[in-house]
Amino acid sequence: MGDLQTTVLQLLGIVGGVSVIALIFIVIMTRYVFKQELGSQEMQAIAAAIKEGAMAFLSRQYKTIGVLAIVVSVLLGFVTRGDDIFNWHTFVSFIAGALCSGIAGFIGMYVAVSANIRAAAGAKHSLNRSLTISFRGGAVTGLAVTTLSLIGVGGLFYIFGAYEGTEEAIKHAPLLIVGYGFGASFVALFAQLGGGIYTKAADVGADLVGKVEAGIPEDDPRNPAVVADLVGDNVGDCAGRGADLFESTAAENIGAMILGIALFPVFGVYGILFPLVARASGIVASIIGMFCVKTKENKDPMNALNVGYFVTTILCALFLIPITKYMLGGVGQFEGKVNYWNFYGCALIGLALSFAFVYITQYYTSINFRPVKEIAKASQTGPATNIISGIAVGLESTFAPVVVISAAIFSSYWLGKTSGLSELGFNGGLYGTAIATMGMLATCAYILAMDTFGPITDNAGGITEMSGAPEEVRVKTDRLDACGNTTKALTKGYAVGSAALATFLLFSAYLDEVKIALGKGAHEIFPVDIGKPEVFLGAFAGAMIVFLFSSTAIRAVGKAAQYVILEVRRQFNERPGIMDGTEKPDYGRCVDIVTKGALKEMVLPGLIVVAAPIAVGLLFGAESAAGFLMVATIAGVLMALFLNNGGGAWDNAKKFIELGNYGGKKSEAHKAGVVGDTVGDPFKDTAGPSLHVLIKLFSTITLVLASLFVSYGLIK
Amino acid sequence: MGDLQTTVLQLLGIVGGVSVIALIFIVIMTRYVFKQELGSQEMQAIAAAIKEGAMAFLSRQYKTIGVLAIVVSVLLGFVTRGDDIFNWHTFVSFIAGALCSGIAGFIGMYVAVSANIRAAAGAKHSLNRSLTISFRGGAVTGLAVTTLSLIGVGGLFYIFGAYEGTEEAIKHAPLLIVGYGFGASFVALFAQLGGGIYTKAADVGADLVGKVEAGIPEDDPRNPAVVADLVGDNVGDCAGRGADLFESTAAENIGAMILGIALFPVFGVYGILFPLVARASGIVASIIGMFCVKTKENKDPMNALNVGYFVTTILCALFLIPITKYMLGGVGQFEGKVNYWNFYGCALIGLALSFAFVYITQYYTSINFRPVKEIAKASQTGPATNIISGIAVGLESTFAPVVVISAAIFSSYWLGKTSGLSELGFNGGLYGTAIATMGMLATCAYILAMDTFGPITDNAGGITEMSGAPEEVRVKTDRLDACGNTTKALTKGYAVGSAALATFLLFSAYLDEVKIALGKGAHEIFPVDIGKPEVFLGAFAGAMIVFLFSSTAIRAVGKAAQYVILEVRRQFNERPGIMDGTEKPDYGRCVDIVTKGALKEMVLPGLIVVAAPIAVGLLFGAESAAGFLMVATIAGVLMALFLNNGGGAWDNAKKFIELGNYGGKKSEAHKAGVVGDTVGDPFKDTAGPSLHVLIKLFSTITLVLASLFVSYGLIK
């Protein structure tokens, strides 16, 4: 066993050790949740219906995705086969990525739909008990997603490279696992899209028939679609977002490892494995942060979550000092020639960027600031002005994120460039942006825990409401629910920011792949000249696909909601006893119908986005595909920000009016607010979040098929 | 006088001759309009109020624009001065562009607000009389805009180059008149933006207080804002769109002439002057087409307009055969080495592209097809589903235009490349796309006549309605008005398509300018590598500015509408006699208030978009500015299509319901349709059309400042 292999195995050992620790904590937290009491019979009945519906959706969704994934992976193995019969590496990585993402989603979701009722029951004792149950339930998703992503990448690296242990094998291994990212993003697209369609079709359908036609309140047990609505929160926010961030972390790891190959002379294998070690340290920091979340009866639970977030961030910042020092100081003849503090600065920029994104999202979607108030005020003159104002806010909300992303990319690029790497003839700038991306994703496990906290508390509130629990309990679950709404919104901001950075990274990795396929050296440049007609047209198509995809995703919600509306109307007609409480509605049928509808409607938009970059690459070649990728990313980030923030602002403008402003509930302003909220639903929970996944999917597809585009693109 | 100068003067003589003919026809058509009878006293009173309001707005708007233009032109003269004290060429061209655009707008508008009452009075006699008056009134705008644009470019070319007559002077002249395009787009931006804000603020304000609060019908003379609303149609659709297409034609001419410079060895001065001659032939074709517009009492007037359009298109296609043959066959040693039929093919592609755009726009916005019907159907479940459906339609409507633009660019590029030019070592492909752009803009005068026909018939309808004219007259003006709504929508489609092509052309011209500034030869490449961080950030900023600008433009309408609402409420309160008809409302004050409001609100978004590309160019250099320009163009075209088509579809979905579908007028579906229509107003008449101008403004700014970005950009 050579020195190189020893080093690699040591580093992988650290990563593996942390993974084992994380798995242990997943078990600990799961046991904690399951130990809690279950509450009343009524609660258990409702929770059982939610659980049954959620798991039924998930298993049917995974079946659909599984079939599509197997077809795609086999095709992939053939089209990327090169001189071999079949590309087993890409096939295996794709399947591994899809599988790990699925398992993480399954574990997270199972614990989440088990935690909701326990959080509701816990609220009878204390706010802190309920908070702890909800948050630890969410923490399981956070840890499962980040840890399985890490285990998958690390494991494949071991099998494809470290096992053989030669320099060549180790340097080649990251290129062999790009399929992992593709598999993960493939699952993420359908999970987010299907989940997003499900959750909003159920929500819109339940509201339109229940609230508007039948005049019964939200979460009323007489509404046959109410369980489907509660199921929706889990499949959208928990399973969907989990798959989204699984894919961000996998993409970031793989992209950064590929950039590390070019720097092998300077950093040795440390440059390649740095992303994994950094991620592992982030998981440790997150676990410690998770145990700091505690609240008192009269305190804002958001403060408790914030304390944990600060602790996690500070620990990440501390852990990264020795890691950058030890791993990015340069090896052999380059030892001491690289200023690792510059790279540490990049990591801090990434951490700061998370904060900036969270703050900007809060500004645009919270009731305390100008944008939401502006929409609420415009609601006084009716739904039209409410909508106009919300669209103006959503469009405006793209400004600040672009400025901070640009500043982060630019400054980390500059730090990387001035680290000493560039004087040695390497592209240090790109590695700087890669490290900023790692910094941003370091706190991922914690952020995801906060996110999944959202649907758990939302469900706990719904269960409390439906089971007719006493007022004092409801107040507690409502407070947690409000806090969960905030964390869900913030996570979307974080997700889109990290998707943008991860895609920039994958784009650089794509260019490296193309250069390798063209036989160009690491120092040579492969310019993506947008002045060439085919590149311009690729770019044009990329941006257009973002618009087209948003259209089909939004429309899919409308179609699936129609199924729900018809079913609820049918039940009200056929069972007149539902309205006076003498007959029980058939929740299961509604769940079933939304499930079928959502799965049916997700296929078309999903296939469009898988086919588009491949078509561009094969027709117009690798350079055009690069233009497609870049401009699709730009348009996708902007559109996602517009849809997420506009939707979030509408939601809270309605809540702001409900608090008694501009006439309060049942005023004309409130009616207008409800219209805005409904419009915003498919924006913020279906199309917007799917776009984060979309842009990463584009980059993993092009990365996997790079050499194909080089060889077979009609225009070279 | 050398041979070269003789040729130039001969060609300019043809262009000048056509211009004189066009001016004569402007006078003939104007005299025809003014000769017509004026109608009843009531009509005259209303028409006088509209005219007064429109001209007052225009003169105040021009004063504001004038001040801004003088400041900008002086600054421009200094910052682009190079080794001289002051760049008089750019200064003079800028002022000339601004002035010609203003004069064309003024003439067109004056005739339009004089034609409206005569068209109303003419409807008493026959449909054909009313149609002819409205269309010839519109034809004045069409001819004034295209002819003045041509005279300006031709005149400056004479002064800056042909007068001296040396080869060097002639080859340098097109570069000296880029300021003309900048001046024209500067005026166009503010004209379209200010006009767009005015028209929709008046419309939304009048509707919200009149229809919703006071419950009086549209165009009711008791509404104090009704005159402002009628004025708005003129300043938005006539003056705004006129300035928009003035700028498209100017930009296309200049961009194509610059590309012609590089081809001087092959085509001589013919390559440079081809755009002007082609434009002149288009004007002749349009004049003939205009005289073919005639209808019978029981025929659809749209058929009459279509006949004229077909005649114009066919004549353009015929005229271009000898022109391409004579001018693009190659000179000297290259004679016969270039296949001019290829270039003729490019021109036909451009003509076909106009048709495609008109058809696609019709598909998405007319009541006969799936999209509008889908929105109307969704209105049954309320305003929220109406909005969701409209947004889905708008986003979807980007697909087909991108496909046809891409096909047009690609095929014309290919035709240009295979014309023989590329074998001679020249970039024939780009010149091919330039000629496609000329083809598309050849019918511009006629299209613009159809467009301005819109506000004239709209006003004629309003005057008829307000003056209480007999039913039979109203039916006629209503039929013409419906036809005008269609032509207005189609022109927007045409405008965005031609803006996309013109910008692509200017982008190529920009790259040529940068190469010249860098001292590179015509055969060298200046790649715009979007893989470089600064280019990526420029591109990111470009797309973001499109979102931000749309937000400010939409919001500006809301703000200006608030002023109107307050004023109308005040008048209803202080003059209770208005509602029972015993007191007259103060129309003038409303007009005045919208004028002030619109002019105030247009400044911020206007300045943002002028400052943004300059900031990017100075901070990140010429390559980054190119990335900004390209991606802003892509995002701008897509956003404009989304806003224009979404808005148009909502408008007609409401009309479809009003025809008796889904419950007809006063049904719940109709209420939802009204909400969609109101939301669509600032989309389709303010933000959308301003975006066409925006992208051209970006390209003229960067073109003018290209050498500055090369010398002073912080990142080279």
Interface residues (C-beta under 8 A of the other chain):
Chain A: V204 L208 V212 A378 T381 G382 P383 A384 T385 I387 I388 S389 I391 A392 V393 G394 L395 E396 T398 F399 V402 I405 S406 I409 F410 Y413 G429 T433 F504 F507 S508 L511 I525 F526 P527 V528 D529 I530 G531 P533 E534 F536 L537 A539 F540 A541 A543 M544 F547 L548 S550 S551 T552 I554 R555 V557 G558 I565 A626 G627 M630 V631 I634 A635 V637 L638 F642 V674 V675 T678 V679 P682
Chain B: V204 L208 V212 A378 T381 G382 P383 A384 T385 I387 I388 S389 I391 A392 V393 G394 L395 E396 T398 F399 V402 I405 S406 I409 F410 Y413 G429 T433 F504 F507 S508 L511 I525 F526 P527 V528 D529 I530 G531 P533 E534 F536 L537 A539 F540 A541 A543 M544 F547 L548 S550 S551 T552 I554 R555 V557 G558 I565 A626 G627 M630 V631 I634 A635 L638 F642 V674 V675 T678 V679 P682
